């Protein structure tokens, strides 16, 4: 009996040893250890002003023969005043002809280089972006300077641009997501608030904007001291400065206008309300839920809010998406975001949801928005699988 | 200055570089194949402490069976739902906890999966990818399939049904390719077929196509090839190969006559798409078709943009592309007419410019511009690590070699004016598809039979 037991125990021992060796071969249910974090070398940033006062920031990256340059001008749709769309139209006319060459010739000159050069306005800034191969850098910067320093704002180009914008505005009505965010901004901030006005303008404002208004906007805000240029790529500060001085030589020095930095006020709180826009036959409902959030520069909660939003709806594995998409299947994706600006930019939770599940989706959204303010713990990770 | 693994030898600086310019584009790749058939490519790029992992399975919607359209893509979704040793919803959660990104995509020819993470998470990502390549089925449930079926149906609603002109892409495939051709049905699938997909289908599809010998793996970034080899062998080495996947041959399709169709949609402006059959990826005339599309309607300097948007101001937008896939290719021009103009006018302008190119060919200036843009695009494309990794897998899967970056650019550089003229004459004079999408009740705006203004 004793012997039999001993034999059995030996056998068990052997089995255990076999099992162990199989596991040590590769234990897949054990998540691999993570090595120590790699050291990160942050790029060296240099800066110096050009002769005209334009501040330039430089980062040299030699991996690829490419240079990227971004000119940021401190003015956007917040400076539109009564003429919604003014900043946007001014920006988009920059590359539609200069005093040296008409629109078509300018477009050809850029594309001849294989470079990309464009301008666009957002709420609080206008950005001119250039990407070029290093070998065409001088020529490409010349074109960038030309469009910033001497845009023609020719009447015929303005009228062409106006026509195009009016058509685009009409086309926005075809796009439920665009309609939704436009109405959202209007409801949250009010039509006269800089964040409530549509940056693309309205039919009547775009109809009415004159060449003089565009030129005035340009003269007022497009100044070297109201802008900053960032250059990143296969070039050193010393190599590029002569090209930059040439490209921006004609841009005159002046003081920055005060109102470019004005902070839009926080809108009054509004009662919770559901706003419906009917689109008969739509396959989905576009949902936008939110309110004014926090300011980038003045809020002490900036980092806490970033973490909060990451839990709530900032990425795929956030609560809102795991609920509305991965648990309920109401949507292809649901998210939330905080638009950090000088003033209190929008907090918005959003999704396109199956029409028949519109009400159920609202319930789940509101539940998540409520739960994030309570003690509900983060879901316990379910790996490794226990079966 | 960090180590640059890409070498660019400077040669001619003139704008109009000779077709075989002295510049070469090099992306060094080390390759090896496991015994189970998994082909692996490693590219070192130490410019940032990141690693990109990219897996291609050589199966897309083209290999679906009748009545199961959309299946390859629905299946792609199932690969993010956990596997034997990875919990539900954990794949992306683990990657995002590391600060990384993960996604996948399906097209008619292939399905890809990719992650980018800090380089110390390389082993974690290989563990995740190997687990779903080898041990997916144990974690499959009907509930997960039902959930992702709903998600995919919403993807279809969001990207096609609820989007202006959203059905254009689906309808063009159906009109260009005959029933039964792998490119006839849309990758996103039909709602009824999605409803019909069963757990058994998922299992069969996995066993048939998701095997190491039908997959290629790229690891690119801040890694050492020796370490990658060791880890890949550790996690993928013991996975079993499947039956040898059948090799594919080009399946050209042809139209015997023009096919015209009008769709009504909730849109403000009418849009016409004109499409012709051309050639598959990397076929002899593929690059010339690229240049042809570019000169026709890519960018503000293109012929149709300058004519319709700048001069005549009759179009809101116009664009063109040569879409060359593994089995066949098509060239498409799309234009939106402004109020007061018709799609017949758009079509006439497109056909006139095609005829002009077929007769006279492009100018030297246009050709030089196309070359410079191609060159610039191939260099810009090397900036995102994930993009580079995906390109390597594209070359491995379709051309059998990983480092074809320079050869790819060279085939564009070699295109001559005569090539562009000949391709316009050969392919764009064939029967075509003309698909008009018009605002509801405005069929008079469509492109009509004669192509003339009604």
Interface residues (C-beta under 8 A of the other chain):
Chain A: X26 X28 X29 X31 X32 X33 X34 X35 X36 X37 X38 X39 X40 X41 X60 X61 X62 X63 X64 X65 X66 X103 X104 X107 X108 X111 X112 X113 X114 X115 X131 X132 X133 X135 X160 X163 X164 X167 X168 X170 X171 X173 X174 X175 X176 X279 X281 X282 X283 X284 X315 X316 X317 X322 X325 X326 X327 X328 X329 X330 X331 X332 X352 X353 X354 X381 X382 X383 X384 X385
Chain B: X1 X2 X4 X6 X8 X10 X13 X15 X45 X47 X49 X82 X84 X85 X86 X87 X88 X89 X90 X92 X93 X94 X96 X98 X102 X118 X119 X120 X121 X123 X124 X127 X130 X131 X135 X139 X146 X147 X148 X149 X150 X151 X152 X153 X154 X155 X157 X158 X159 X161 X162 X163 X164 X222 X234 X235 X238 X266 X267 X268 X269 X299 X300 X301 X306 X309 X310 X313 X316 X338 X339 X365 X368 X369 X372 X373 X374 X375 X376 X377 X379 X380 X382 X383
